[in-house]
Amino acid sequence: MNVSYNWLNEYVDLTGVTPQALAEKITKAGIEVEHVTFLGEGIRDVVVGYVESCDRHPNADKLNVCQVNIGAEENVQIICGAPNVAAGQKVVVAKVGAVLPGNFKIKKAKLRGEVSQGMICSLQELGIEDKFVPKEFAHGIYVLEEEAEVGADALPYLNLDDYVLELDILPNSAHCLNMIGVAYEVAAILDREIQLPTPEFVETAVDVTAKITVQVDAPEKVPFYGVRVIEGVKVGPSPQWLQNKLIAAGVRPISNIVDIANFVMLEYGQPLHTFDYDTFASDKVVVRHAENGEKLTTLDDAERTLTAEDLVITNGKAPVAVAGVMGGADSEVTDKTTTILLEAAIFDGASIRQTSSRLGLRTDASSRYEKGIDRNRVAGAADRAAELISELAGGQVLKGFTHVGEPEVPDRVITMPWQKINAVLGTTFSSDEILSVFRRLRFAAKVEGDGLQVAVPARRPDVTIPEDLVEEVGRTYGYDHVPATLPEGSGTTGILTDYQLKRRRVQRYMEGAGLYQAVTYSLTTEEKVKSVTTIDEASYQPIPLAMPMSEERSVLRLSLIPALLEITQYHLNRQMPDVKLFELGKGFYSKEERLTQLPEEREQLAVVLTGSWQSAGWHAQAEPIDFFVAKGILEGLFNTLDLTERISYQAAQREGLHPGRTANVLLDQEVIGFVGQLHPNLQSQLDLKETYVFELDIEQVLHAENETLRYIALPRYPAISRDIALVVDEQVASGELIKVIKENGAPLLKEVKLFDIYQGESLGAGKKSMAYALKYLDPDKTLTDKEVEKVHTKVLTALEAELGAVLRG
């Protein structure tokens, strides 16, 4: 919900409270303000101008030479290419030296030989998005109303001197999905008076029932339905003040009638719908369930197939609107409309949500019905709309408001011991202080003995039980003012399981290695699911959602890597080339084509690395991330978990990974994950540089039994080192050589390190040289050369016999 600070100030006096301070107070009261935006950010020296004359440019067909009065001693000449510029207009002028959004500075210039001393601005050039610009000004300059004072600052006329507070509205704060609801909230927070609109208009002598009657055939889903009729309407653009308010709220102005309906919905929270009475083609409104297979073309020009679960508004024969969701195209208000049929109703929220979800058609109206609206405000909203249509469109309001159902319901009364509030909050409020809070909230309340009775108005459907009243007192008083207390009573001390302890160790290790933890959606697309291999490469089926919130979140993930790659793209697109991310999360697995059981959930550890591992500095060069950086992180992790001796690696071919830079990770000879570089084709498709990934079945890793920790005394006797260079076939892996060396060098062999790899013509085609440093040690005595030679010879013999390795000459 976008809340205009200037608009809010019309209901509650905000003197002395800055937008930023107000945002902080609202957030502390339990409704988060995500952003505070100044609409005129980056704009300077923009004034109101009057176009004295507008002549064709002598050297350009599509340019005009305008003489513009900007309140200075002399007019300025401005070259303007807008198709709608004309003499006699009041316009927005950026003077020479002005600054527009994006730090765009206006300078004196020559265009096709003619001097231009400024710029006549469109709304887009003032930072207003295309989607909010009125259609009549979408491809040209913006024309101000006659009341604008020449030479004055133009920002107030466009409401660009305003701040917008973006509220994150959750289901329990739906009462703030409208300006009056926010005004009640702010008035309570600041303990100030609230000034609400009181609609006033003159009705004609003709009764509305002479034009229309209402019949509701689904009263259980439509507790109230009412209509007004306004004749003699002239459809046209809205006045500037109304357009400004809608734009600030994030709504595009369309026409005065449509804008009034949107304005009242934003102000009162009551969705309204306007029909063209003549194309409605009936003197009777019938609200009923749709028939199975019944069709309706909605305002977005899409044909909708309805079911018996949907509510429709009909003219007694055919449907003209999907109730509470969207109107039909046939009865849409157009420039030719002269008589308005104005609907104000209450629909069952669950029914509206079901229809909206099934049709894939979520609107501002449907979202408000789903969350709950003020039943007692429906008639007032219709009166407010009638007042504005009469004022802004010349309409004549017929006498009466014909309806079915009661327009108002009594307040909900909740009783509770008033001391319960202190018991829950840990406070020592007196009964008078508690009543003071309810007075600020505009809840009628009284204390009788130990009991508290509160009448909750219909505008607060979220307050239904005593605990809700406790919350209202706490958040209005201020959570930061509630004293901190320790819990009382006895109980068991919570401890972490062995799995949880190890999981935290993994998290600390990854952070210590310089990686940032990410948390991503468990939902993705089928295409992304299949883009990268899974750990065990079984034939798992992507699991689709029955009712996905969007195509981008339609199936459950198998791997964590695709989502991490999305984050990597996001960072690279913002000039952050070094990305090191990890995530601990679950994958969801099932081999069923049609799910009959819940999928298997497995926790996984995934890492994505790209860019430089070490940044360049005066003392070091940049170190790019490669396969061995990724493998090194893995080895450090297994060392932290005391699993190094049980881990091995095996070259592999995997979907979405580089065929020559990929390996399976094995625990006790069982595959538990993989490490490798993304396939170049996938990197190119995602617009990534060299990117390395690994993913582990971390559950299997953390459930692995560790050997008992053994301490070995420091050696008292010297070690003997031997270096060997082995010539082998190039497909022989270093891990295979090390394994044979360790098996045959035990127990004297204590350490093996690879220190050189060489390939060249001297070795022959398909051969390579691998050089290792071996360290022999006996903890109980000094080794002799003869003893070392015996073991060393055994190692060389085994290498030649098992892997064809020979000493390099």
Summary of the structure (lengths in Angstrom):
residues: 809
radius of gyration: 36.9
end to end distance: 78.2
largest distance: 123.0
contacts: 2517
relative contact order: 0.06
helix: 30%
strand: 30%
